[in-house]
Amino acid sequence: TAWTCRCSRTTSPGRPSTSPCRTTSSRSSPTTSCRASAACGPSTSTTTSSPPRLSVAPQFLPRSLRVADLAANQMTEIFPLTFGEKPALRAVYLHNNQLGNTGLPPDAFRGSAAVATLSLSSNRLRYVPPSLPPALERLHLQNNLISKVPRGALSRQTHLRELHLQHNQLTDSGLDATTFSKLHCLEYLDLSHNQLAAVPAGLPHTLAVLHLGRNRIRQVEAARLRGARGLRYLLLQHNPLGAAGLPAGALRPLRDLHTLHLYGNGLDRVPPALPRRLRALVLPHNRVAMLGARDLAATPGLTELNLAYNRLASAHVHPRAFRRLRALRSLDLAGNQLTRLPAGLPAGLHTLRLQRNQLRALEPEPLAGLDQLRDLSLAHNQLRVGDIGPGTWHELQALQVRGGLVSHTVPRAPLSPCLPGSSP
């Protein structure tokens, strides 16, 4: 019999709604009440009322248990045999409890080597627990009080693909060069909303998505990124990088970088020497005041460029600034100080956002050849009917009227197979 124990008051993300505190088996055993002092097991009694939240975990659960959902209780302690000695156990959900490190015994998962998903988010952990299951693929530790990852705490989790450590208290001293170096299957790492002053060292080459937003990073060093040569998405929004925080060549090791987020970093120019294969450059809410003729020449493959809410004035946007961006489909210049449309806009543009500028005239010449433009946003400028030159709209044969703006999202990189025994 394969068992599933659910003793949670809310559902886990991506899981179907369940009644609180029940145990079911694949042989259609009756639903049972699950109390803190009793083991979850088959029974003929049923309950429809919501029991009190558990303060401690059940001491004994069936050996054939496959999924344990004890989320959204008030547990401060689990026992060695709550999840230990369960060879079939694949997923454990303990988020939204009150577990500290003292409430997790060192042998909590002994004999349960097949656990692939473990959620300990929104608890009271102060460091990453040791002795985690070796087969983990997804580990959720966000929204805790974690200030360090002890040396060796993640050394056995060589199949880990997703690691969520956002919204903690991590500092540079809480990590070392070996923290992530043995995670040879890691593809998704979220360290946002911490207190890091530098990009962590020892990043694995399998990493595809790295979230470092809302930290205290003042400079990005190329040496810290050399190991992560497979990185596709780098998010650095809301860090105090300033004018010198992203020097030329800092991102050169990231040859396959697809998307770079630099929202709200105090940058006064487009970073130089960006990876040539970059497809999306997201730079809103900075201090960029000019675009030179060659500022974007290193990234001819850009399909999305977001420079909204900077300090661009028409006199400081070079007529050839966009000349090499033949692949550009989306250009966002909203919230700047433009008084006229930029010259030399790429012919393949689908979306052009110019709302909240200081446009005083609209002439057909800058729009000539934009026969693929579908969305043009001009709200909140200084345009009047007489300021729009004759023939302006005839240039825009594909223009469509839409009611809202589309915000940029970062897709989740697909997880490639990384099986036991395979080469990373």
Secondary structure as UniProt FT lines:
FT   STRAND          3..6
FT   TURN            13..14
FT   STRAND          22..25
FT   TURN            26..27
FT   TURN            36..37
FT   TURN            63..64
FT   STRAND          65..69
FT   HELIX           80..83
FT   TURN            87..88
FT   STRAND          91..93
FT   HELIX           101..103
FT   TURN            106..111
FT   TURN            113..114
FT   STRAND          117..119
FT   TURN            134..135
FT   STRAND          138..140
FT   TURN            151..156
FT   TURN            158..159
FT   STRAND          162..164
FT   HELIX           172..174
FT   TURN            177..182
FT   TURN            184..185
FT   STRAND          188..190
FT   TURN            205..206
FT   STRAND          209..211
FT   HELIX           222..225
FT   HELIX           226..228
FT   TURN            229..230
FT   STRAND          233..235
FT   TURN            242..244
FT   TURN            248..253
FT   TURN            255..256
FT   STRAND          259..261
FT   TURN            263..264
FT   TURN            276..277
FT   STRAND          280..282
FT   TURN            293..298
FT   TURN            300..301
FT   STRAND          304..306
FT   HELIX           314..316
FT   TURN            319..324
FT   TURN            326..327
FT   STRAND          330..332
FT   TURN            334..335
FT   TURN            347..348
FT   STRAND          351..353
FT   HELIX           365..367
FT   TURN            368..369
FT   TURN            371..372
FT   STRAND          375..377
FT   HELIX           385..387
FT   TURN            390..392
FT   HELIX           393..395
FT   TURN            397..398
FT   TURN            420..421
//
